Amino acid sequence: MRNRGAVQEQATPPAPVSRELSRDEALRLLGNVTFGRIVFISRAMPALRIVAHVMDGDGLLIGLPYEPEIAALLRRVSGVVYEADLLDAATRLGWSVVLTGRAGLVEDPQELAQARVRLQAWPGELVDVVVRLRPELVTGFQVAAGSGAP
């Protein structure tokens, strides 16, 4: 017979666990999403733009609409920072990856056409410019549900 006055204890979910990602893990996760943020300097201040990306071997192809400032920057400076993530606001679980490396405009017409087919532009935009990023530094972390083990 059940005791109607007894309070049932509910198990507390295990605390989330944060851990660093290896280079291979970070690049694999990056390949599972299609958008991220390219960071550049605009008028002496950091700026960022949401852009489309697709993995290309160990590198990254980034597609964005033509903007003279960004195109001119990428012709002069080869260093770029790129960030992408997948986070769940309700559970606060997910991951974030940051790439730092050398980038350059894809200018070969055939390669550019192939890249445009692979890239899914941000809604309402076109992929006019394609950038190839060769990551030199790959960092990232993942926050996952804890195992509950002591």
SEPA-845251 format. One record per residue: residue number from 1; residue in three letters; x, y, z of N, C-alpha, C in turn. Coordinates in nm, 2 decimals, decimal comma, m for minus. Layout:
<recs>
{nr: NUM	rest: ALA	nxx: X	nyy: Y	nzz: Z	caxx: X	cayy: Y	cazz: Z	cxx: X	cyy: Y	czz: Z} .
...
</recs>
This chain:
<recs>
{nr: 1	rest: MET	nxx: 0,08	nyy: m0,12	nzz: 0,00	caxx: 0,00	cayy: 0,00	cazz: 0,00	cxx: 0,09	cyy: 0,12	czz: 0,00} .
{nr: 2	rest: ARG	nxx: 0,05	nyy: 0,22	nzz: m0,08	caxx: 0,13	cayy: 0,35	cazz: m0,09	cxx: 0,10	cyy: 0,44	czz: 0,02} .
{nr: 3	rest: ASN	nxx: 0,20	nyy: 0,51	nzz: 0,07	caxx: 0,18	cayy: 0,61	cazz: 0,17	cxx: 0,16	cyy: 0,74	czz: 0,09} .
{nr: 4	rest: ARG	nxx: 0,03	nyy: 0,79	nzz: 0,10	caxx: 0,00	cayy: 0,91	cazz: 0,03	cxx: 0,07	cyy: 1,03	czz: 0,08} .
{nr: 5	rest: GLY	nxx: 0,11	nyy: 1,03	nzz: 0,20	caxx: 0,17	cayy: 1,15	cazz: 0,26	cxx: 0,32	cyy: 1,16	czz: 0,23} .
{nr: 6	rest: ALA	nxx: 0,38	nyy: 1,05	nzz: 0,18	caxx: 0,52	cayy: 1,05	cazz: 0,16	cxx: 0,56	cyy: 1,14	czz: 0,04} .
{nr: 7	rest: VAL	nxx: 0,67	nyy: 1,21	nzz: 0,05	caxx: 0,72	cayy: 1,29	cazz: m0,06	cxx: 0,82	cyy: 1,21	czz: m0,14} .
{nr: 8	rest: GLN	nxx: 0,80	nyy: 1,20	nzz: m0,27	caxx: 0,89	cayy: 1,13	cazz: m0,35	cxx: 1,01	cyy: 1,22	czz: m0,38} .
{nr: 9	rest: GLU	nxx: 1,13	nyy: 1,17	nzz: m0,37	caxx: 1,25	cayy: 1,24	cazz: m0,40	cxx: 1,28	cyy: 1,23	czz: m0,55} .
{nr: 10	rest: GLN	nxx: 1,31	nyy: 1,34	nzz: m0,61	caxx: 1,35	cayy: 1,34	cazz: m0,75	cxx: 1,50	cyy: 1,35	czz: m0,76} .
{nr: 11	rest: ALA	nxx: 1,55	nyy: 1,27	nzz: m0,85	caxx: 1,70	cayy: 1,27	cazz: m0,87	cxx: 1,74	cyy: 1,41	czz: m0,93} .
{nr: 12	rest: THR	nxx: 1,84	nyy: 1,46	nzz: m0,88	caxx: 1,90	cayy: 1,59	cazz: m0,93	cxx: 1,98	cyy: 1,55	czz: m1,05} .
{nr: 13	rest: PRO	nxx: 1,96	nyy: 1,62	nzz: m1,17	caxx: 2,04	cayy: 1,59	cazz: m1,28	cxx: 2,19	cyy: 1,62	czz: m1,25} .
{nr: 14	rest: PRO	nxx: 2,28	nyy: 1,55	nzz: m1,31	caxx: 2,42	cayy: 1,58	cazz: m1,29	cxx: 2,46	cyy: 1,71	czz: m1,35} .
{nr: 15	rest: ALA	nxx: 2,55	nyy: 1,78	nzz: m1,29	caxx: 2,60	cayy: 1,91	cazz: m1,33	cxx: 2,67	cyy: 1,90	czz: m1,47} .
{nr: 16	rest: PRO	nxx: 2,65	nyy: 2,00	nzz: m1,55	caxx: 2,71	cayy: 1,99	cazz: m1,68	cxx: 2,87	cyy: 1,99	czz: m1,67} .
{nr: 17	rest: VAL	nxx: 2,93	nyy: 1,94	nzz: m1,76	caxx: 3,08	cayy: 1,93	cazz: m1,76	cxx: 3,13	cyy: 2,00	czz: m1,88} .
{nr: 18	rest: SER	nxx: 3,23	nyy: 2,09	nzz: m1,86	caxx: 3,30	cayy: 2,16	cazz: m1,97	cxx: 3,43	cyy: 2,09	czz: m2,00} .
{nr: 19	rest: ARG	nxx: 3,47	nyy: 2,08	nzz: m2,12	caxx: 3,60	cayy: 2,02	cazz: m2,16	cxx: 3,65	cyy: 2,08	czz: m2,29} .
{nr: 20	rest: GLU	nxx: 3,78	nyy: 2,08	nzz: m2,30	caxx: 3,84	cayy: 2,13	cazz: m2,42	cxx: 3,83	cyy: 2,03	czz: m2,53} .
{nr: 21	rest: LEU	nxx: 3,81	nyy: 2,07	nzz: m2,65	caxx: 3,81	cayy: 1,98	cazz: m2,77	cxx: 3,94	cyy: 1,97	czz: m2,83} .
{nr: 22	rest: SER	nxx: 3,97	nyy: 1,85	nzz: m2,89	caxx: 4,09	cayy: 1,83	cazz: m2,97	cxx: 4,07	cyy: 1,90	czz: m3,10} .
{nr: 23	rest: ARG	nxx: 4,17	nyy: 1,92	nzz: m3,18	caxx: 4,16	cayy: 1,98	cazz: m3,31	cxx: 4,07	cyy: 1,90	czz: m3,40} .
{nr: 24	rest: ASP	nxx: 4,08	nyy: 1,77	nzz: m3,40	caxx: 4,00	cayy: 1,68	cazz: m3,48	cxx: 3,85	cyy: 1,69	czz: m3,44} .
{nr: 25	rest: GLU	nxx: 3,83	nyy: 1,69	nzz: m3,31	caxx: 3,69	cayy: 1,70	cazz: m3,26	cxx: 3,63	cyy: 1,83	czz: m3,30} .
{nr: 26	rest: ALA	nxx: 3,71	nyy: 1,94	nzz: m3,29	caxx: 3,66	cayy: 2,07	cazz: m3,32	cxx: 3,62	cyy: 2,09	czz: m3,47} .
{nr: 27	rest: LEU	nxx: 3,71	nyy: 2,04	nzz: m3,55	caxx: 3,68	cayy: 2,04	cazz: m3,70	cxx: 3,56	cyy: 1,96	czz: m3,74} .
{nr: 28	rest: ARG	nxx: 3,55	nyy: 1,84	nzz: m3,67	caxx: 3,43	cayy: 1,75	cazz: m3,70	cxx: 3,30	cyy: 1,83	czz: m3,66} .
{nr: 29	rest: LEU	nxx: 3,30	nyy: 1,89	nzz: m3,54	caxx: 3,18	cayy: 1,96	cazz: m3,50	cxx: 3,15	cyy: 2,08	czz: m3,59} .
{nr: 30	rest: LEU	nxx: 3,25	nyy: 2,15	nzz: m3,63	caxx: 3,24	cayy: 2,26	cazz: m3,72	cxx: 3,17	cyy: 2,22	czz: m3,85} .
{nr: 31	rest: GLY	nxx: 3,20	nyy: 2,10	nzz: m3,90	caxx: 3,14	cayy: 2,04	cazz: m4,02	cxx: 3,00	cyy: 2,01	czz: m4,01} .
{nr: 32	rest: ASN	nxx: 2,94	nyy: 2,01	nzz: m3,89	caxx: 2,80	cayy: 1,98	cazz: m3,86	cxx: 2,71	cyy: 2,10	czz: m3,87} .
{nr: 33	rest: VAL	nxx: 2,77	nyy: 2,22	nzz: m3,88	caxx: 2,69	cayy: 2,34	cazz: m3,89	cxx: 2,73	cyy: 2,42	czz: m4,01} .
{nr: 34	rest: THR	nxx: 2,64	nyy: 2,51	nzz: m4,06	caxx: 2,67	cayy: 2,58	cazz: m4,18	cxx: 2,69	cyy: 2,73	czz: m4,17} .
{nr: 35	rest: PHE	nxx: 2,68	nyy: 2,78	nzz: m4,05	caxx: 2,70	cayy: 2,93	cazz: m4,03	cxx: 2,80	cyy: 2,95	czz: m3,91} .
{nr: 36	rest: GLY	nxx: 2,86	nyy: 3,06	nzz: m3,92	caxx: 2,96	cayy: 3,10	cazz: m3,81	cxx: 2,98	cyy: 3,25	czz: m3,83} .
{nr: 37	rest: ARG	nxx: 3,09	nyy: 3,30	nzz: m3,76	caxx: 3,12	cayy: 3,44	cazz: m3,76	cxx: 3,26	cyy: 3,47	czz: m3,80} .
{nr: 38	rest: ILE	nxx: 3,28	nyy: 3,55	nzz: m3,90	caxx: 3,42	cayy: 3,59	cazz: m3,94	cxx: 3,45	cyy: 3,72	czz: m3,87} .
{nr: 39	rest: VAL	nxx: 3,56	nyy: 3,74	nzz: m3,81	caxx: 3,60	cayy: 3,85	cazz: m3,74	cxx: 3,71	cyy: 3,93	czz: m3,81} .
{nr: 40	rest: PHE	nxx: 3,69	nyy: 4,06	nzz: m3,83	caxx: 3,79	cayy: 4,14	cazz: m3,90	cxx: 3,80	cyy: 4,28	czz: m3,84} .
{nr: 41	rest: ILE	nxx: 3,89	nyy: 4,36	nzz: m3,88	caxx: 3,91	cayy: 4,49	cazz: m3,83	cxx: 3,84	cyy: 4,59	czz: m3,93} .
{nr: 42	rest: SER	nxx: 3,75	nyy: 4,67	nzz: m3,88	caxx: 3,68	cayy: 4,77	cazz: m3,96	cxx: 3,70	cyy: 4,91	czz: m3,89} .
{nr: 43	rest: ARG	nxx: 3,76	nyy: 5,00	nzz: m3,96	caxx: 3,77	cayy: 5,13	cazz: m3,90	cxx: 3,84	cyy: 5,13	czz: m3,77} .
{nr: 44	rest: ALA	nxx: 3,95	nyy: 5,05	nzz: m3,76	caxx: 4,03	cayy: 5,03	cazz: m3,64	cxx: 3,96	cyy: 4,96	czz: m3,52} .
{nr: 45	rest: MET	nxx: 3,84	nyy: 4,90	nzz: m3,55	caxx: 3,76	cayy: 4,84	cazz: m3,44	cxx: 3,73	cyy: 4,69	czz: m3,49} .
{nr: 46	rest: PRO	nxx: 3,73	nyy: 4,60	nzz: m3,39	caxx: 3,69	cayy: 4,46	cazz: m3,43	cxx: 3,54	cyy: 4,46	czz: m3,48} .
{nr: 47	rest: ALA	nxx: 3,52	nyy: 4,39	nzz: m3,59	caxx: 3,38	cayy: 4,37	cazz: m3,64	cxx: 3,36	cyy: 4,22	czz: m3,67} .
{nr: 48	rest: LEU	nxx: 3,24	nyy: 4,18	nzz: m3,68	caxx: 3,21	cayy: 4,05	cazz: m3,72	cxx: 3,09	cyy: 4,04	czz: m3,80} .
{nr: 49	rest: ARG	nxx: 3,08	nyy: 3,93	nzz: m3,88	caxx: 2,97	cayy: 3,91	cazz: m3,98	cxx: 2,93	cyy: 3,77	czz: m3,97} .
{nr: 50	rest: ILE	nxx: 2,80	nyy: 3,74	nzz: m3,97	caxx: 2,75	cayy: 3,61	cazz: m3,98	cxx: 2,76	cyy: 3,56	czz: m4,12} .
{nr: 51	rest: VAL	nxx: 2,82	nyy: 3,45	nzz: m4,15	caxx: 2,85	cayy: 3,40	cazz: m4,28	cxx: 2,83	cyy: 3,25	czz: m4,29} .
{nr: 52	rest: ALA	nxx: 2,82	nyy: 3,20	nzz: m4,41	caxx: 2,81	cayy: 3,06	cazz: m4,44	cxx: 2,94	cyy: 3,00	czz: m4,45} .
{nr: 53	rest: HIS	nxx: 2,95	nyy: 2,87	nzz: m4,41	caxx: 3,08	cayy: 2,80	cazz: m4,43	cxx: 3,06	cyy: 2,65	czz: m4,46} .
{nr: 54	rest: VAL	nxx: 3,16	nyy: 2,59	nzz: m4,51	caxx: 3,16	cayy: 2,45	cazz: m4,54	cxx: 3,30	cyy: 2,40	czz: m4,53} .
{nr: 55	rest: MET	nxx: 3,32	nyy: 2,28	nzz: m4,47	caxx: 3,45	cayy: 2,22	cazz: m4,45	cxx: 3,51	cyy: 2,19	czz: m4,59} .
{nr: 56	rest: ASP	nxx: 3,64	nyy: 2,20	nzz: m4,61	caxx: 3,71	cayy: 2,17	cazz: m4,73	cxx: 3,84	cyy: 2,10	czz: m4,69} .
{nr: 57	rest: GLY	nxx: 3,83	nyy: 1,97	nzz: m4,67	caxx: 3,94	cayy: 1,90	cazz: m4,61	cxx: 3,96	cyy: 1,95	czz: m4,47} .
{nr: 58	rest: ASP	nxx: 4,08	nyy: 1,99	nzz: m4,43	caxx: 4,11	cayy: 2,05	cazz: m4,30	cxx: 4,09	cyy: 2,20	czz: m4,30} .
{nr: 59	rest: GLY	nxx: 4,05	nyy: 2,25	nzz: m4,42	caxx: 4,03	cayy: 2,40	cazz: m4,43	cxx: 3,88	cyy: 2,43	czz: m4,43} .
{nr: 60	rest: LEU	nxx: 3,85	nyy: 2,56	nzz: m4,44	caxx: 3,72	cayy: 2,60	cazz: m4,44	cxx: 3,69	cyy: 2,70	czz: m4,55} .
{nr: 61	rest: LEU	nxx: 3,58	nyy: 2,68	nzz: m4,62	caxx: 3,54	cayy: 2,78	cazz: m4,72	cxx: 3,43	cyy: 2,86	czz: m4,66} .
{nr: 62	rest: ILE	nxx: 3,45	nyy: 2,99	nzz: m4,67	caxx: 3,35	cayy: 3,09	cazz: m4,61	cxx: 3,29	cyy: 3,17	czz: m4,73} .
{nr: 63	rest: GLY	nxx: 3,16	nyy: 3,18	nzz: m4,73	caxx: 3,09	cayy: 3,25	cazz: m4,83	cxx: 3,02	cyy: 3,37	czz: m4,78} .
{nr: 64	rest: LEU	nxx: 3,03	nyy: 3,48	nzz: m4,85	caxx: 2,96	cayy: 3,60	cazz: m4,80	cxx: 2,93	cyy: 3,69	czz: m4,92} .
{nr: 65	rest: PRO	nxx: 2,83	nyy: 3,78	nzz: m4,90	caxx: 2,80	cayy: 3,88	cazz: m5,01	cxx: 2,92	cyy: 3,97	czz: m5,03} .
{nr: 66	rest: TYR	nxx: 2,93	nyy: 4,03	nzz: m5,15	caxx: 3,04	cayy: 4,12	cazz: m5,18	cxx: 3,02	cyy: 4,25	czz: m5,09} .
{nr: 67	rest: GLU	nxx: 3,13	nyy: 4,28	nzz: m5,02	caxx: 3,14	cayy: 4,40	cazz: m4,94	cxx: 3,28	cyy: 4,45	czz: m4,97} .
{nr: 68	rest: PRO	nxx: 3,29	nyy: 4,57	nzz: m5,03	caxx: 3,42	cayy: 4,62	cazz: m5,07	cxx: 3,52	cyy: 4,62	czz: m4,95} .
{nr: 69	rest: GLU	nxx: 3,48	nyy: 4,66	nzz: m4,83	caxx: 3,57	cayy: 4,66	cazz: m4,72	cxx: 3,63	cyy: 4,53	czz: m4,68} .
{nr: 70	rest: ILE	nxx: 3,54	nyy: 4,42	nzz: m4,68	caxx: 3,59	cayy: 4,29	cazz: m4,65	cxx: 3,68	cyy: 4,24	czz: m4,76} .
{nr: 71	rest: ALA	nxx: 3,64	nyy: 4,25	nzz: m4,88	caxx: 3,72	cayy: 4,20	cazz: m4,99	cxx: 3,85	cyy: 4,27	czz: m5,00} .
{nr: 72	rest: ALA	nxx: 3,86	nyy: 4,40	nzz: m4,98	caxx: 3,99	cayy: 4,47	cazz: m4,97	cxx: 4,07	cyy: 4,42	czz: m4,86} .
{nr: 73	rest: LEU	nxx: 4,01	nyy: 4,40	nzz: m4,74	caxx: 4,09	cayy: 4,35	cazz: m4,63	cxx: 4,15	cyy: 4,22	czz: m4,66} .
{nr: 74	rest: LEU	nxx: 4,07	nyy: 4,13	nzz: m4,72	caxx: 4,12	cayy: 3,99	cazz: m4,74	cxx: 4,23	cyy: 3,99	czz: m4,85} .
{nr: 75	rest: ARG	nxx: 4,23	nyy: 4,09	nzz: m4,94	caxx: 4,34	cayy: 4,10	cazz: m5,04	cxx: 4,47	cyy: 4,15	czz: m4,97} .
{nr: 76	rest: ARG	nxx: 4,46	nyy: 4,23	nzz: m4,86	caxx: 4,58	cayy: 4,28	cazz: m4,80	cxx: 4,63	cyy: 4,20	czz: m4,68} .
{nr: 77	rest: VAL	nxx: 4,54	nyy: 4,15	nzz: m4,60	caxx: 4,57	cayy: 4,09	cazz: m4,47	cxx: 4,53	cyy: 3,94	czz: m4,48} .
{nr: 78	rest: SER	nxx: 4,62	nyy: 3,85	nzz: m4,44	caxx: 4,59	cayy: 3,71	cazz: m4,45	cxx: 4,54	cyy: 3,65	czz: m4,32} .
{nr: 79	rest: GLY	nxx: 4,55	nyy: 3,72	nzz: m4,21	caxx: 4,51	cayy: 3,66	cazz: m4,08	cxx: 4,36	cyy: 3,68	czz: m4,05} .
{nr: 80	rest: VAL	nxx: 4,29	nyy: 3,58	nzz: m4,02	caxx: 4,15	cayy: 3,58	cazz: m3,99	cxx: 4,11	cyy: 3,50	czz: m3,87} .
{nr: 81	rest: VAL	nxx: 4,01	nyy: 3,54	nzz: m3,80	caxx: 3,95	cayy: 3,46	cazz: m3,69	cxx: 3,81	cyy: 3,42	czz: m3,73} .
{nr: 82	rest: TYR	nxx: 3,78	nyy: 3,30	nzz: m3,70	caxx: 3,64	cayy: 3,25	cazz: m3,73	cxx: 3,59	cyy: 3,17	czz: m3,61} .
{nr: 83	rest: GLU	nxx: 3,46	nyy: 3,19	nzz: m3,58	caxx: 3,40	cayy: 3,12	cazz: m3,47	cxx: 3,26	cyy: 3,07	czz: m3,51} .
{nr: 84	rest: ALA	nxx: 3,23	nyy: 2,95	nzz: m3,47	caxx: 3,10	cayy: 2,88	cazz: m3,49	cxx: 3,07	cyy: 2,81	czz: m3,36} .
{nr: 85	rest: ASP	nxx: 2,94	nyy: 2,79	nzz: m3,34	caxx: 2,89	cayy: 2,72	cazz: m3,22	cxx: 2,76	cyy: 2,66	czz: m3,24} .
{nr: 86	rest: LEU	nxx: 2,72	nyy: 2,57	nzz: m3,15	caxx: 2,59	cayy: 2,51	cazz: m3,15	cxx: 2,55	cyy: 2,50	czz: m3,00} .
{nr: 87	rest: LEU	nxx: 2,46	nyy: 2,59	nzz: m2,96	caxx: 2,43	cayy: 2,60	cazz: m2,81	cxx: 2,28	cyy: 2,59	czz: m2,80} .
{nr: 88	rest: ASP	nxx: 2,24	nyy: 2,52	nzz: m2,69	caxx: 2,10	cayy: 2,50	cazz: m2,66	cxx: 2,07	cyy: 2,60	czz: m2,54} .
{nr: 89	rest: ALA	nxx: 1,99	nyy: 2,70	nzz: m2,57	caxx: 1,96	cayy: 2,80	cazz: m2,46	cxx: 1,89	cyy: 2,74	czz: m2,34} .
{nr: 90	rest: ALA	nxx: 1,80	nyy: 2,64	nzz: m2,36	caxx: 1,73	cayy: 2,58	cazz: m2,25	cxx: 1,82	cyy: 2,50	czz: m2,16} .
{nr: 91	rest: THR	nxx: 1,90	nyy: 2,41	nzz: m2,22	caxx: 1,99	cayy: 2,33	cazz: m2,14	cxx: 2,12	cyy: 2,38	czz: m2,11} .
{nr: 92	rest: ARG	nxx: 2,16	nyy: 2,49	nzz: m2,18	caxx: 2,30	cayy: 2,55	cazz: m2,17	cxx: 2,41	cyy: 2,45	czz: m2,21} .
{nr: 93	rest: LEU	nxx: 2,38	nyy: 2,35	nzz: m2,29	caxx: 2,47	cayy: 2,26	cazz: m2,34	cxx: 2,51	cyy: 2,29	czz: m2,48} .
{nr: 94	rest: GLY	nxx: 2,63	nyy: 2,25	nzz: m2,53	caxx: 2,67	cayy: 2,27	cazz: m2,66	cxx: 2,82	cyy: 2,29	czz: m2,68} .
{nr: 95	rest: TRP	nxx: 2,86	nyy: 2,35	nzz: m2,78	caxx: 3,00	cayy: 2,37	cazz: m2,81	cxx: 3,03	cyy: 2,50	czz: m2,88} .
{nr: 96	rest: SER	nxx: 3,16	nyy: 2,54	nzz: m2,88	caxx: 3,20	cayy: 2,65	cazz: m2,95	cxx: 3,35	cyy: 2,63	czz: m3,00} .
{nr: 97	rest: VAL	nxx: 3,37	nyy: 2,67	nzz: m3,13	caxx: 3,50	cayy: 2,64	cazz: m3,19	cxx: 3,55	cyy: 2,77	czz: m3,25} .
{nr: 98	rest: VAL	nxx: 3,68	nyy: 2,80	nzz: m3,23	caxx: 3,74	cayy: 2,92	cazz: m3,29	cxx: 3,86	cyy: 2,88	czz: m3,37} .
{nr: 99	rest: LEU	nxx: 3,87	nyy: 2,93	nzz: m3,49	caxx: 3,98	cayy: 2,90	cazz: m3,58	cxx: 4,06	cyy: 3,03	czz: m3,60} .
{nr: 100	rest: THR	nxx: 4,19	nyy: 3,03	nzz: m3,60	caxx: 4,27	cayy: 3,14	cazz: m3,64	cxx: 4,37	cyy: 3,09	czz: m3,74} .
{nr: 101	rest: GLY	nxx: 4,38	nyy: 3,17	nzz: m3,85	caxx: 4,47	cayy: 3,12	cazz: m3,95	cxx: 4,48	cyy: 3,21	czz: m4,07} .
{nr: 102	rest: ARG	nxx: 4,54	nyy: 3,16	nzz: m4,18	caxx: 4,56	cayy: 3,24	cazz: m4,30	cxx: 4,44	cyy: 3,22	czz: m4,39} .
{nr: 103	rest: ALA	nxx: 4,40	nyy: 3,33	nzz: m4,45	caxx: 4,28	cayy: 3,33	cazz: m4,54	cxx: 4,31	cyy: 3,41	czz: m4,66} .
{nr: 104	rest: GLY	nxx: 4,25	nyy: 3,37	nzz: m4,77	caxx: 4,26	cayy: 3,44	cazz: m4,90	cxx: 4,14	cyy: 3,42	czz: m4,98} .
{nr: 105	rest: LEU	nxx: 4,11	nyy: 3,51	nzz: m5,07	caxx: 4,00	cayy: 3,50	cazz: m5,16	cxx: 4,02	cyy: 3,38	czz: m5,26} .
{nr: 106	rest: VAL	nxx: 3,91	nyy: 3,31	nzz: m5,28	caxx: 3,91	cayy: 3,21	cazz: m5,39	cxx: 3,88	cyy: 3,29	czz: m5,52} .
{nr: 107	rest: GLU	nxx: 3,98	nyy: 3,29	nzz: m5,61	caxx: 3,96	cayy: 3,37	cazz: m5,73	cxx: 3,95	cyy: 3,29	czz: m5,86} .
{nr: 108	rest: ASP	nxx: 3,99	nyy: 3,16	nzz: m5,86	caxx: 3,98	cayy: 3,08	cazz: m5,97	cxx: 3,83	cyy: 3,06	czz: m6,01} .
{nr: 109	rest: PRO	nxx: 3,79	nyy: 3,09	nzz: m6,13	caxx: 3,65	cayy: 3,08	cazz: m6,16	cxx: 3,58	cyy: 2,95	czz: m6,14} .
{nr: 110	rest: GLN	nxx: 3,65	nyy: 2,84	nzz: m6,18	caxx: 3,59	cayy: 2,71	cazz: m6,16	cxx: 3,58	cyy: 2,67	czz: m6,01} .
{nr: 111	rest: GLU	nxx: 3,69	nyy: 2,70	nzz: m5,94	caxx: 3,68	cayy: 2,67	cazz: m5,79	cxx: 3,58	cyy: 2,75	czz: m5,72} .
{nr: 112	rest: LEU	nxx: 3,57	nyy: 2,88	nzz: m5,76	caxx: 3,47	cayy: 2,97	cazz: m5,71	cxx: 3,33	cyy: 2,92	czz: m5,73} .
{nr: 113	rest: ALA	nxx: 3,30	nyy: 2,87	nzz: m5,86	caxx: 3,17	cayy: 2,82	cazz: m5,89	cxx: 3,13	cyy: 2,69	czz: m5,81} .
{nr: 114	rest: GLN	nxx: 3,23	nyy: 2,60	nzz: m5,79	caxx: 3,21	cayy: 2,48	cazz: m5,71	cxx: 3,18	cyy: 2,52	czz: m5,57} .
{nr: 115	rest: ALA	nxx: 3,25	nyy: 2,61	nzz: m5,51	caxx: 3,24	cayy: 2,65	cazz: m5,37	cxx: 3,10	cyy: 2,71	czz: m5,35} .
{nr: 116	rest: ARG	nxx: 3,05	nyy: 2,80	nzz: m5,45	caxx: 2,92	cayy: 2,86	cazz: m5,44	cxx: 2,81	cyy: 2,76	czz: m5,43} .
{nr: 117	rest: VAL	nxx: 2,83	nyy: 2,65	nzz: m5,50	caxx: 2,72	cayy: 2,54	cazz: m5,50	cxx: 2,72	cyy: 2,48	czz: m5,37} .
{nr: 118	rest: ARG	nxx: 2,83	nyy: 2,46	nzz: m5,30	caxx: 2,84	cayy: 2,39	cazz: m5,17	cxx: 2,79	cyy: 2,48	czz: m5,06} .
{nr: 119	rest: LEU	nxx: 2,81	nyy: 2,61	nzz: m5,07	caxx: 2,78	cayy: 2,70	cazz: m4,96	cxx: 2,63	cyy: 2,73	czz: m4,96} .
{nr: 120	rest: GLN	nxx: 2,57	nyy: 2,73	nzz: m4,84	caxx: 2,43	cayy: 2,78	cazz: m4,82	cxx: 2,43	cyy: 2,91	czz: m4,76} .
{nr: 121	rest: ALA	nxx: 2,40	nyy: 3,01	nzz: m4,84	caxx: 2,40	cayy: 3,15	cazz: m4,79	cxx: 2,31	cyy: 3,18	czz: m4,68} .
{nr: 122	rest: TRP	nxx: 2,34	nyy: 3,28	nzz: m4,60	caxx: 2,25	cayy: 3,33	cazz: m4,50	cxx: 2,12	cyy: 3,37	czz: m4,57} .
{nr: 123	rest: PRO	nxx: 2,01	nyy: 3,34	nzz: m4,51	caxx: 1,88	cayy: 3,38	cazz: m4,58	cxx: 1,88	cyy: 3,52	czz: m4,62} .
{nr: 124	rest: GLY	nxx: 1,84	nyy: 3,54	nzz: m4,75	caxx: 1,82	cayy: 3,67	cazz: m4,81	cxx: 1,95	cyy: 3,72	czz: m4,86} .
{nr: 125	rest: GLU	nxx: 2,06	nyy: 3,65	nzz: m4,86	caxx: 2,19	cayy: 3,69	cazz: m4,91	cxx: 2,24	cyy: 3,60	czz: m5,02} .
{nr: 126	rest: LEU	nxx: 2,34	nyy: 3,65	nzz: m5,10	caxx: 2,40	cayy: 3,57	cazz: m5,20	cxx: 2,55	cyy: 3,54	czz: m5,16} .
{nr: 127	rest: VAL	nxx: 2,60	nyy: 3,44	nzz: m5,21	caxx: 2,75	cayy: 3,41	cazz: m5,19	cxx: 2,82	cyy: 3,47	czz: m5,31} .
{nr: 128	rest: ASP	nxx: 2,88	nyy: 3,59	nzz: m5,29	caxx: 2,95	cayy: 3,65	cazz: m5,40	cxx: 3,10	cyy: 3,63	czz: m5,38} .
{nr: 129	rest: VAL	nxx: 3,15	nyy: 3,63	nzz: m5,26	caxx: 3,29	cayy: 3,62	cazz: m5,23	cxx: 3,31	cyy: 3,49	czz: m5,15} .
{nr: 130	rest: VAL	nxx: 3,41	nyy: 3,41	nzz: m5,19	caxx: 3,45	cayy: 3,29	cazz: m5,11	cxx: 3,59	cyy: 3,31	czz: m5,06} .
{nr: 131	rest: VAL	nxx: 3,60	nyy: 3,28	nzz: m4,93	caxx: 3,73	cayy: 3,29	cazz: m4,87	cxx: 3,77	cyy: 3,15	czz: m4,82} .
{nr: 132	rest: ARG	nxx: 3,90	nyy: 3,11	nzz: m4,85	caxx: 3,95	cayy: 2,98	cazz: m4,80	cxx: 4,04	cyy: 3,02	czz: m4,67} .
{nr: 133	rest: LEU	nxx: 4,00	nyy: 2,95	nzz: m4,56	caxx: 4,07	cayy: 2,97	cazz: m4,43	cxx: 4,15	cyy: 2,84	czz: m4,41} .
{nr: 134	rest: ARG	nxx: 4,28	nyy: 2,86	nzz: m4,39	caxx: 4,36	cayy: 2,74	cazz: m4,35	cxx: 4,40	cyy: 2,76	czz: m4,20} .
{nr: 135	rest: PRO	nxx: 4,32	nyy: 2,69	nzz: m4,12	caxx: 4,34	cayy: 2,71	cazz: m3,97	cxx: 4,48	cyy: 2,67	czz: m3,92} .
{nr: 136	rest: GLU	nxx: 4,54	nyy: 2,76	nzz: m3,85	caxx: 4,67	cayy: 2,73	cazz: m3,78	cxx: 4,65	cyy: 2,70	czz: m3,64} .
{nr: 137	rest: LEU	nxx: 4,55	nyy: 2,76	nzz: m3,58	caxx: 4,52	cayy: 2,74	cazz: m3,44	cxx: 4,37	cyy: 2,71	czz: m3,43} .
{nr: 138	rest: VAL	nxx: 4,34	nyy: 2,59	nzz: m3,37	caxx: 4,20	cayy: 2,55	cazz: m3,36	cxx: 4,18	cyy: 2,52	czz: m3,21} .
{nr: 139	rest: THR	nxx: 4,08	nyy: 2,60	nzz: m3,15	caxx: 4,05	cayy: 2,58	cazz: m3,01	cxx: 3,90	cyy: 2,56	czz: m3,00} .
{nr: 140	rest: GLY	nxx: 3,86	nyy: 2,50	nzz: m2,89	caxx: 3,71	cayy: 2,49	cazz: m2,87	cxx: 3,69	cyy: 2,42	czz: m2,74} .
{nr: 141	rest: PHE	nxx: 3,56	nyy: 2,43	nzz: m2,70	caxx: 3,52	cayy: 2,36	cazz: m2,58	cxx: 3,38	cyy: 2,31	czz: m2,60} .
{nr: 142	rest: GLN	nxx: 3,34	nyy: 2,21	nzz: m2,52	caxx: 3,21	cayy: 2,15	cazz: m2,52	cxx: 3,15	cyy: 2,14	czz: m2,38} .
{nr: 143	rest: VAL	nxx: 3,03	nyy: 2,18	nzz: m2,36	caxx: 2,96	cayy: 2,16	cazz: m2,24	cxx: 2,86	cyy: 2,06	czz: m2,26} .
{nr: 144	rest: ALA	nxx: 2,87	nyy: 1,94	nzz: m2,19	caxx: 2,78	cayy: 1,83	cazz: m2,20	cxx: 2,72	cyy: 1,79	czz: m2,07} .
{nr: 145	rest: ALA	nxx: 2,62	nyy: 1,72	nzz: m2,07	caxx: 2,55	cayy: 1,67	cazz: m1,95	cxx: 2,65	cyy: 1,58	czz: m1,87} .
{nr: 146	rest: GLY	nxx: 2,66	nyy: 1,60	nzz: m1,74	caxx: 2,75	cayy: 1,53	cazz: m1,66	cxx: 2,71	cyy: 1,38	czz: m1,65} .
{nr: 147	rest: SER	nxx: 2,80	nyy: 1,29	nzz: m1,62	caxx: 2,77	cayy: 1,15	cazz: m1,61	cxx: 2,70	cyy: 1,11	czz: m1,49} .
{nr: 148	rest: GLY	nxx: 2,70	nyy: 1,19	nzz: m1,39	caxx: 2,64	cayy: 1,16	cazz: m1,26	cxx: 2,73	cyy: 1,07	czz: m1,17} .
{nr: 149	rest: ALA	nxx: 2,84	nyy: 1,03	nzz: m1,23	caxx: 2,93	cayy: 0,94	cazz: m1,15	cxx: 3,00	cyy: 1,03	czz: m1,05} .
{nr: 150	rest: PRO	nxx: 3,04	nyy: 0,98	nzz: m0,93	caxx: 3,11	cayy: 1,06	cazz: m0,83	cxx: 3,25	cyy: 1,10	czz: m0,88} .
</recs>
